[in-house]
């Protein structure tokens, strides 16, 4: 006898962890919402999205940015949170002061870890955050973060601290912690030498080391790392466990980065599946 629909539902496997990304769309597919969802799929979680802005973007740069209306952004977040629920949230490019404030308010409705990637500029140097949004990021978004993942340029934008080499990472992390997140992962990928990131909550300091690859095709590394972190947190990993897993994944994706178009190609989010 054919099972009923209700019986089929009861027999189905439990759903995977649910991760919501709140970020901008990258039409070239290397960063933003697209990179986030590819990363989440690689980690076996159910990725969901709230698109904050649409970009016209390719390997050569960002050619246009269009913010979505506030009601559209709020509607996407609430549709997901109120019905499906979330086990972790990742925020990326938020574009304007108004949208940063909106997202920060909506995070108060979420009882789950939040990973904030404080995106300021693109890999090509194009601005992705309005100057008047910096204070809103500092005072409204970062205090709601479980982990914030700035690179050294974003540290300078948000705190004024300049990171010249790895010895400056503890000072940078302390300045970021003063803005209110529970944990900070300062990414040293823009420095020379070994690729060293520093994870700290103010008491523990963990260095995450990895090889530095002499590769041009690095588009999407920040989005990928933050999404990997959120995915592992959704499984219940501690911040330290999640950061180690995320670092390992990003190192492999960087090593497998490939040319696309005439400029900077993306990291390979699917490298584990093509081994």
N, C-alpha and C positions, 0 to 999 in steps of 0.2 A: 504494500500500500504506500502511496506517495505521502511523505511527511507534510504536515501543515506548515504554513509560513512561520507560525509561532514556534513550532517545534524546531524548524530549521534555525531560527534565531537563537534558541536556547542552546543548540548544539554547536553553534559557531564559536570559533576561538575568540578569546578576549581581545579587544582592540589594543593596538600598540600605544605607547605614550603619545600625548598630543602636544605639539609645539606650535605656537603662534608667532609668526614674524610680522612685525610692523615696520615697514620700510618702503623705499622707493623701487620702482621697476626699472631694470636695465634692459633696454631693447636688444642689446648685444648678447645677453645671456650669461655674462661672465661674473657679474656682481649683483648686489641688490636682492630683491625678492627671488629672482631666478636662481642665484647662487645658494640662497638660503634653503630653498626647497630641494635642490639637488643634494645639498649636504645632509639635510634631514632624511631624505630617502636612503642615502648611503648608510646612515646610522639606524635605519629601521624604525624611525618614528613617523607618526602621521603629521605631516606639515600642513599648516593652515596660514592664510595670509590676510593682512589688511594693508592695502596699497595706499600710501600717503601721497606719493607724487609719481608722475610718469616722466621718464627721461628719454630723449632721443640720443642714443649713445652707441658708439662702436669702438673698435680697437684704437681709433685715433683721438677720441675724446668725447666730451659731453657737448652736444650741439643744441640742446634745449631742455628746459625743466618746466613742468606744469604741475602745480600743486592741485590736489583734489579738494573739493569743498569740505569744510569741517563736518557737515552732516554725513557725507559719504564715508569719511574715515571713521567717525564714531559709529555709524551704522554697521560697518564691517566688523569692528571689534566686538560690539555687543551681540551681533548675530552669532559669532563664534563662541564667545564667553558664556552667554546666557543659555545656549542650547547644548553645544558640544563639550564645552569646558576645556581647560588647558592645564598641562602639567609643567610647562615652562613657557616663558615669553622671551623673544629676542627683539630688540629695537635697533634699527639702522638709520639710514638717512631720513631725517624728519623735516628738513628744508626750512621751515619758517618758525618764528617765535610762537605764533598762534597754534600751530600743529604740535610743537613740542609740549606746550601747556595742555593741550587737549589730551595727548597721549599720556602725559604724567597723571592727569586726573583719572583717566580710564584705568590706569594700573592699580588704583586703589580698589577697584572692583575684583581684582585678581589675587587669589591666594596661591601663588606659585612663584618659583624663582624667576628673576628677571635679569637678563643679560643685556647690558647697554653697550652698543658699539657707537661711540660718539662721533659719527662721521662728519668731518669738516670739509674735506676736499677729496676729489677723485684721484685715482692713480695718476692721471694726466695733469693734475694740478688745478682742475676746475673746481670752483667753490660749490659746495652742496649744502651749506648751512648759512642762512642769513646772519650778518654780524650781530643784529639785535637779538638773535636767538641764543647767543652764548650764555647770557645771564640766566635765561630760563632753563637751559640745560644744567647749569651749575646749581641753581637753587631749587628747581622743581623736579627735574628728571633724575639726576644722580643720587639724591637721597633715597630714591625708591629702588635703586639697583642692588641686586645681590652681588653681581660682578660687573665692573666696567672695564672695557678693553681698549684703552687708548694707545695709539702709536705715539712716538716721541713728538711728532708735529702737533697732534691733538693735545698732548700734555702741555705744550707751550701755549697753544691757543686758550686753554681752559685755566691754566694756573700761572703762566708766565715763566715757568721753570724750563730752562734749556738743557737738553740732554746731549752731551757731546760724545760720551762713551758709556760703557756698561757701569762704570763706577758711579754715574749719576742716577742710575735707575732707582735706588732706594729713596733718594731725595724726591724724585718725581712721583714715586708711588705714595710717599707721605703727603705730598701736596694734593694728590688726587683723593686720598682717603679723607682729607680735611673737608672735602665737599659732600661727604655723607654716605658713599656706598659701603656695603659690608666688606667687599673684597675689591682689589684692583689687580688687574693683569696688565702691566706695562709691556708693550711689545717693542723689542729692540731690533726688529727686522730692518729698520732704516740705518742702523749703525754698521760699522765695518767689523770684520772678524766673524767669529762664531755667532750664530743666531741665538741670542740669549733673551728670554723674557723673564720678568720678575712678577711672581704672584705673592700677594700679602694681604693680611687682614689687620696689620698693625702689630701683631704678636708673632705670627709665623712668617717667615720669608723663604720662598721656594724658588730656586732658579730652574727654569726649563730651558734646556740646551738642545740645540739641533744643528745639523750641518747647514752651512750657507751654500746655496746653489747659485752658480754663475749663470743665471737664466734671465731672459728679458720678460718672459711671459708669466707675470705675477698678478694679473688682474683678478680681483675678488678675494684676496687673501684675508682681509679684515672681516668681511662678511662671512666667509667660510669658517674662520676660527670662532667667531661669536655664535654662529649657528651650531657648530659642533659642540661647543660648551653647553648651550641650551639643551641640545639633544641628550647629552649625557646627564645633565641635571634632572631632566625629565624622567630618566630611569632611576633616579635616586642616588646618583653618585655624589660624593662630597665635592666641594669646589676644587680641592687638590686633585682628586681622581679625574674629575671632568676636564680640568686644564691639561693634565698629562695626556689624556686620550685625544683631546682637541689638537694639541701640539703635534702629536704623532701623525694624525690624519692630515693636517695642513702641510707638514714636511713632505709627506708622500705626494700630496696633490701638487705642491710646488715642483718637486722633482719631475713630475709628469706633465707639467705645463706645456702647452702646445701653441704654435703660431696660428693666428686667425686674423684675417684681414691684413692691412698694411702696417699696423701699429703693435700695441702691446696685447698679446694673447692672454687667455685665462689659465688659471690653474685647472687641473683635471679632476673634477669632483667624482668622476666614475672610475678612477684609476684602480681601485681595489677590485672592481668587477671585470677589469680587462687584463688582470695579471695572468 
